Amino acid sequence: MKNKAEKAKELEKEIQNPDLWKDKDRAVKISQELAQLQEEITEFDELKKELAGLKTEGEVEEFEERIRKEELKIFLSGEYD
């Protein structure tokens, strides 16, 4: 996740460059990539907070199931899937 946060920071800097917007297609692609990274980072942070608050074995099992589903979603969201 650290790499994704670093990549998001790089993309944010790139978006602030006025020259980027001269190439609309590239600017849109970078904006979309940044939005996707920010969404993944937010989801990860929310999962960390939720994990910290789990108290019962049942809650842990439910959380593990959600993690498995999220892993599958991430695995199948690659460029060639």
C-alpha positions as CSV (number, residue, x, y, z in Angstrom):
1,M,0.0,0.0,0.0
2,K,2.9,2.3,0.6
3,N,3.9,2.1,-3.1
4,K,0.3,3.0,-4.1
5,A,0.4,6.1,-1.8
6,E,3.7,7.2,-3.2
7,K,2.4,6.7,-6.8
8,A,-0.7,8.7,-5.9
9,K,1.5,11.6,-4.6
10,E,3.5,11.5,-7.9
11,L,0.3,11.6,-10.0
12,E,-1.0,14.5,-7.9
13,K,2.1,16.5,-8.6
14,E,1.8,15.6,-12.3
15,I,-1.8,16.7,-12.5
16,Q,-0.8,20.1,-11.0
17,N,1.6,20.7,-14.0
18,P,-0.2,23.0,-16.4
19,D,1.6,21.4,-19.4
20,L,-0.1,18.1,-18.7
21,W,-3.4,19.5,-19.7
22,K,-2.1,20.2,-23.2
23,D,-2.5,16.5,-23.9
24,K,-6.1,15.8,-22.8
25,D,-5.9,12.1,-23.4
26,R,-2.9,11.7,-21.1
27,A,-4.4,14.0,-18.5
28,V,-7.6,12.0,-18.4
29,K,-5.7,8.7,-18.1
30,I,-3.6,10.1,-15.2
31,S,-6.7,11.5,-13.5
32,Q,-8.4,8.2,-13.7
33,E,-5.4,6.3,-12.4
34,L,-5.2,8.7,-9.5
35,A,-8.9,8.3,-8.7
36,Q,-8.5,4.5,-8.7
37,L,-5.4,4.6,-6.4
38,Q,-7.2,7.0,-4.0
39,E,-10.2,4.7,-3.8
40,E,-8.0,1.7,-3.1
41,I,-6.0,3.6,-0.4
42,T,-9.3,4.7,1.3
43,E,-10.7,1.2,1.2
44,F,-7.5,-0.1,2.8
45,D,-7.5,2.5,5.5
46,E,-11.2,1.7,6.3
47,L,-10.4,-2.0,6.6
48,K,-7.5,-1.3,8.9
49,K,-9.8,0.8,11.2
50,E,-12.4,-1.9,11.1
51,L,-9.9,-4.6,11.9
52,A,-8.7,-2.7,15.0
53,G,-12.3,-2.6,16.3
54,L,-13.1,-6.3,16.0
55,K,-14.0,-8.0,19.3
56,T,-15.6,-11.4,18.7
57,E,-14.6,-14.5,16.7
58,G,-17.7,-14.0,14.6
59,E,-16.7,-10.5,13.7
60,V,-13.3,-11.7,12.8
61,E,-14.7,-14.5,10.5
62,E,-17.0,-12.0,8.8
63,F,-14.0,-9.6,8.3
64,E,-11.9,-12.5,6.9
65,E,-14.6,-13.3,4.3
66,R,-14.8,-9.6,3.2
67,I,-11.0,-9.6,2.8
68,R,-11.1,-12.8,0.7
69,K,-13.7,-11.1,-1.6
70,E,-11.6,-7.9,-1.8
71,E,-8.5,-9.9,-2.7
72,L,-10.4,-11.6,-5.5
73,K,-11.7,-8.3,-6.7
74,I,-8.1,-6.8,-6.7
75,F,-6.7,-10.0,-8.4
76,L,-9.3,-9.8,-11.2
77,S,-8.9,-6.0,-11.7
78,G,-5.6,-6.2,-13.5
79,E,-5.0,-4.7,-16.8
80,Y,-5.5,-8.0,-18.7
81,D,-8.3,-9.5,-16.7
